[in-house]
Amino acid sequence: MYSAKITIHLSSNKIRMSKNNLKFNSKTIHGGQQPDKAYGAVMPPIYQTSTYAQSSPGGHKGFEYSRSANPTRTALENSLASIENGNYGLAFGSGLAAIDAVIKLLNPGDEVVSTNDLYGGSYRLFKKIFEKYGITFHFIGMENAASIEDYINSKTKLIWIETPTNPMMNIIDITAVSKLAKKHSVLLAVDNTFATPYLQTPLDLGADIVMHSATKYLGGHSDVVVGALVVKDKELADELYFIQNASGAVCGPMDSFLVLRGIKTLHVRMQRHCENGKAIANFLLNHPKVEKVYWPGFKNHPNYEIAKSQMKDFGGMISFIPKGSSYEDAIKIVEKLKVFTLAESLGGVESLAGHPASMTHASIPKEEREKSGVVDALIRLSVGIEDQEDLIEDLKQAIT
Ligand SMILES: *Cc1c(COP(=O)(O)O)cnc(C)c1O
């Protein structure tokens, strides 16, 4: 059971090899894919089955039980590996399930260094679940990569970063952090949910593990909850696959299909997210009733040069603080928005607005939150792919 999946991956590696020289836009559509073996279906069928007929015990076609492997999920996993320039993809029931699997590589007594401006759910998983099992987490500012070294000791096994960070849009220098990680033989995992491989491919910059909440941009249509990991190294893939199968937080065939379909338009959507993001960031910057705007594409962003060098563009995620800077000022604005929907999540075709302090980051204590800049008045926008003019009009009528 353990080796079956890896064999599938290795055989599909050949398919990837033949399509390896494709550029990114082509890989979103073809990477790791082949027409279905049964009837040549161009889209992988939704193999809605838990089990597979065997001719004699162990005599199967590479699939025996859908927790271990399912052809639709394998198709997604191969696509993920291809677009992130990795060798192995693993798909999970949610982004948090994917993070959970990575932390399960560790043992009691091990330490993790992570950023203080982290997705709230990741912070909660680390603090409220894994600290109980004797793993220690350090949450630190990482805008200057060298400062990480102070927190690395003989017990450190993993550095966990997000860039751009959520919701403060800080940029972490992946290449610099990966050099530190290698120097100290520590694994580096990058949550690439915000950037997506359209903007940056952390494995190429030296990271060991790339993680996604595929719920967001990869799925892209706000209709599914899925998580993903991609790695290059076979031994690491084996260990993660063992955890995926042993703990069982896999994603189902229908959800795998939806993310596969989403990935095929990732590059086109991202291009528009970036164009709209830029227009809205500049609109907010010039608005007299806006106090502060956080977006990595501004030349005065503290890590603009790093963003420019490691990302292809600057994305569609923006945070801002309205003038007045009170909880009520922010609430009034998000309630007035009509084209932007007030909702958790991000990365879908539709524009969303969120209030981190009361929504995505409510699980982080107020003092912790405010230390990293997530103040009560902060509003986060996930800029969608609607017409720019409609989005700007909507913000105009809401920010008064
Ligand atoms: C949403 C999100 C997650 C968690 O993913 P789920 O699919 O909701 O479990 C992790 N990291 C980031 C940056 C996210 O935005």
The ligand as a MOL file (V3000), in Angstrom:
LIG
                    3D

  0  0  0     0  0            999 V3000
M  V30 BEGIN CTAB
M  V30 COUNTS 15 15 0 0 0
M  V30 BEGIN ATOM
M  V30 1 C -6.9340 29.8260 3.9830 0
M  V30 2 C -5.5110 29.7360 4.3010 0
M  V30 3 C -4.9790 28.6170 4.9530 0
M  V30 4 C -5.8410 27.4810 5.4470 0
M  V30 5 O -6.4100 26.7600 4.4030 0
M  V30 6 P -7.8580 26.0370 4.4790 0
M  V30 7 O -8.0330 25.4950 3.1150 0
M  V30 8 O -8.8530 27.0780 4.8760 0
M  V30 9 O -7.7230 24.9780 5.5250 0
M  V30 10 C -3.6150 28.5960 5.1760 0
M  V30 11 N -2.8080 29.6160 4.7920 0
M  V30 12 C -3.2870 30.6960 4.1630 0
M  V30 13 C -2.3580 31.7830 3.7560 0
M  V30 14 C -4.6470 30.7990 3.8960 0
M  V30 15 O -5.1140 31.9020 3.2980 0
M  V30 END ATOM
M  V30 BEGIN BOND
M  V30 1 1 1 2
M  V30 2 1 2 3
M  V30 3 2 2 14
M  V30 4 1 3 4
M  V30 5 2 3 10
M  V30 6 1 4 5
M  V30 7 1 5 6
M  V30 8 2 6 7
M  V30 9 1 6 8
M  V30 10 1 6 9
M  V30 11 1 10 11
M  V30 12 2 11 12
M  V30 13 1 12 13
M  V30 14 1 12 14
M  V30 15 1 14 15
M  V30 END BOND
M  V30 END CTAB
M  END
